[in-house]
Amino acid sequence: MRMSTKAQYAVRAMVNLDLHSAGKPVSLKDISARESISLAYLEQLFVKLRRGDIVTSVRGPGGGYMLSRPAQEIQVDQIIDSVEESLVPVSCMDQQNGCACDDHCVTHSVWHGLGEKIRQFLGSITLADLTAEAQQNLDLKQIKK
């Protein structure tokens, strides 16, 4: 199973936002420059993140985006869900398409169990956890200079 770039970029952008916000809005232009993600793509993602109540937007000079709640209350699976990415390991587990088998196939329980483990794992990691790790990495780079 591969996580989509949409999910990866959303999580990276959220870590960057948390890392650089210091209680103030962060512009998508700044996130785009730091993460090398196209501004147009970030705009699409942040519309979905705002709808998912992950971020809030601030208009006007000095505007941008802020977290809608503390980073320790935002789990990675919530970020991924907000950008409408599926956390199922195989396409037949997708609720929209469903399984093509008349009855559950013999491997259904395996894929279902794997999907639950993925969701549990991603739900156990908060944005604050990832931001702390990113800050540690930045601190180590500063020490090496």
SULFENGI-V596421 format. One record per residue. RES is the residue in three letters. PSI is psi in whole degrees, 0 to 359 (NA if undefined). NEAR is the number of other C-alpha atoms within 12 Angstrom. D_LAST is the distance of its C-alpha to the last C-alpha in Angstrom with 2 decimals. Layout:
res=RES psi=PSI near=NEAR d_last=D_LAST
res=RES psi=PSI near=NEAR d_last=D_LAST
//
This chain:
res=MET psi=135 near=13 d_last=37.57
res=ARG psi=135 near=15 d_last=34.86
res=MET psi=139 near=20 d_last=33.47
res=SER psi=159 near=18 d_last=33.95
res=THR psi=330 near=18 d_last=31.27
res=LYS psi=313 near=29 d_last=32.86
res=ALA psi=316 near=31 d_last=32.07
res=GLN psi=314 near=24 d_last=28.52
res=TYR psi=321 near=33 d_last=27.75
res=ALA psi=316 near=43 d_last=29.49
res=VAL psi=315 near=42 d_last=27.46
res=ARG psi=315 near=29 d_last=24.10
res=ALA psi=321 near=48 d_last=25.29
res=MET psi=321 near=47 d_last=26.44
res=VAL psi=316 near=36 d_last=23.16
res=ASN psi=316 near=39 d_last=21.48
res=LEU psi=311 near=41 d_last=24.34
res=ASP psi=319 near=38 d_last=24.08
res=LEU psi=326 near=31 d_last=20.33
res=HIS psi=4 near=26 d_last=20.73
res=SER psi=314 near=27 d_last=24.28
res=ALA psi=42 near=15 d_last=24.21
res=GLY psi=5 near=17 d_last=28.00
res=LYS psi=155 near=20 d_last=28.24
res=PRO psi=148 near=29 d_last=29.17
res=VAL psi=133 near=34 d_last=26.59
res=SER psi=148 near=32 d_last=27.79
res=LEU psi=331 near=36 d_last=28.08
res=LYS psi=317 near=25 d_last=26.85
res=ASP psi=317 near=24 d_last=23.43
res=ILE psi=317 near=34 d_last=23.41
res=SER psi=314 near=26 d_last=24.63
res=ALA psi=318 near=16 d_last=21.83
res=ARG psi=324 near=20 d_last=19.05
res=GLU psi=355 near=23 d_last=20.90
res=SER psi=46 near=18 d_last=22.59
res=ILE psi=135 near=26 d_last=25.94
res=SER psi=140 near=21 d_last=28.89
res=LEU psi=318 near=21 d_last=30.00
res=ALA psi=320 near=15 d_last=33.58
res=TYR psi=317 near=24 d_last=32.73
res=LEU psi=320 near=36 d_last=30.84
res=GLU psi=318 near=26 d_last=33.88
res=GLN psi=316 near=21 d_last=36.13
res=LEU psi=318 near=37 d_last=34.06
res=PHE psi=336 near=40 d_last=33.83
res=VAL psi=316 near=23 d_last=37.59
res=LYS psi=322 near=27 d_last=38.06
res=LEU psi=325 near=35 d_last=35.50
res=ARG psi=316 near=28 d_last=37.36
res=ARG psi=328 near=20 d_last=40.67
res=GLY psi=7 near=23 d_last=39.35
res=ASP psi=36 near=24 d_last=38.56
res=ILE psi=323 near=38 d_last=34.85
res=VAL psi=163 near=34 d_last=33.83
res=THR psi=152 near=25 d_last=35.70
res=SER psi=148 near=26 d_last=35.59
res=VAL psi=122 near=19 d_last=35.58
res=ARG psi=164 near=13 d_last=37.29
res=GLY psi=182 near=10 d_last=37.08
res=PRO psi=135 near=9 d_last=34.50
res=GLY psi=11 near=17 d_last=31.32
res=GLY psi=181 near=18 d_last=32.67
res=GLY psi=220 near=28 d_last=31.16
res=TYR psi=149 near=38 d_last=31.06
res=MET psi=161 near=35 d_last=30.65
res=LEU psi=143 near=37 d_last=31.22
res=SER psi=345 near=25 d_last=34.94
res=ARG psi=170 near=20 d_last=34.46
res=PRO psi=146 near=21 d_last=31.78
res=ALA psi=330 near=31 d_last=29.20
res=GLN psi=351 near=22 d_last=30.55
res=GLU psi=5 near=21 d_last=33.89
res=ILE psi=116 near=34 d_last=32.76
res=GLN psi=154 near=30 d_last=32.84
res=VAL psi=321 near=38 d_last=31.44
res=ASP psi=329 near=35 d_last=35.02
res=GLN psi=321 near=36 d_last=36.02
res=ILE psi=314 near=42 d_last=33.42
res=ILE psi=317 near=37 d_last=34.65
res=ASP psi=322 near=29 d_last=38.26
res=SER psi=326 near=30 d_last=37.74
res=VAL psi=15 near=34 d_last=36.81
res=GLU psi=41 near=23 d_last=39.93
res=GLU psi=140 near=27 d_last=38.49
res=SER psi=141 near=29 d_last=40.56
res=LEU psi=17 near=36 d_last=39.31
res=VAL psi=143 near=33 d_last=42.17
res=PRO psi=338 near=25 d_last=41.51
res=VAL psi=151 near=24 d_last=44.44
res=SER psi=332 near=20 d_last=46.21
res=CYS psi=349 near=23 d_last=49.52
res=MET psi=351 near=27 d_last=48.08
res=ASP psi=128 near=19 d_last=47.43
res=GLN psi=331 near=14 d_last=49.92
res=GLN psi=314 near=11 d_last=50.68
res=ASN psi=323 near=13 d_last=51.70
res=GLY psi=174 near=17 d_last=52.73
res=CYS psi=138 near=20 d_last=53.78
res=ALA psi=344 near=15 d_last=56.21
res=CYS psi=145 near=13 d_last=58.10
res=ASP psi=310 near=9 d_last=61.28
res=ASP psi=167 near=10 d_last=60.40
res=HIS psi=137 near=16 d_last=56.99
res=CYS psi=168 near=16 d_last=56.01
res=VAL psi=339 near=12 d_last=55.58
res=THR psi=2 near=16 d_last=51.78
res=HIS psi=315 near=23 d_last=51.63
res=SER psi=328 near=16 d_last=50.84
res=VAL psi=310 near=17 d_last=47.95
res=TRP psi=322 near=24 d_last=46.30
res=HIS psi=314 near=25 d_last=47.13
res=GLY psi=319 near=18 d_last=45.59
res=LEU psi=316 near=20 d_last=42.40
res=GLY psi=318 near=25 d_last=42.16
res=GLU psi=320 near=19 d_last=42.63
res=LYS psi=319 near=18 d_last=39.87
res=ILE psi=312 near=24 d_last=37.43
res=ARG psi=317 near=24 d_last=38.42
res=GLN psi=317 near=19 d_last=38.19
res=PHE psi=309 near=17 d_last=34.71
res=LEU psi=330 near=26 d_last=33.38
res=GLY psi=344 near=23 d_last=35.35
res=SER psi=353 near=20 d_last=33.69
res=ILE psi=127 near=25 d_last=30.18
res=THR psi=163 near=28 d_last=29.55
res=LEU psi=323 near=36 d_last=27.28
res=ALA psi=321 near=27 d_last=25.88
res=ASP psi=312 near=26 d_last=25.00
res=LEU psi=322 near=28 d_last=23.07
res=THR psi=320 near=30 d_last=21.33
res=ALA psi=318 near=20 d_last=20.29
res=GLU psi=318 near=19 d_last=18.87
res=ALA psi=320 near=23 d_last=17.01
res=GLN psi=319 near=19 d_last=15.62
res=GLN psi=315 near=15 d_last=14.53
res=ASN psi=319 near=15 d_last=12.74
res=LEU psi=318 near=17 d_last=10.95
res=ASP psi=318 near=13 d_last=10.15
res=LEU psi=320 near=12 d_last=8.85
res=LYS psi=322 near=11 d_last=6.49
res=GLN psi=322 near=10 d_last=5.32
res=ILE psi=321 near=9 d_last=5.49
res=LYS psi=339 near=8 d_last=3.81
res=LYS psi=NA near=7 d_last=0.00
//
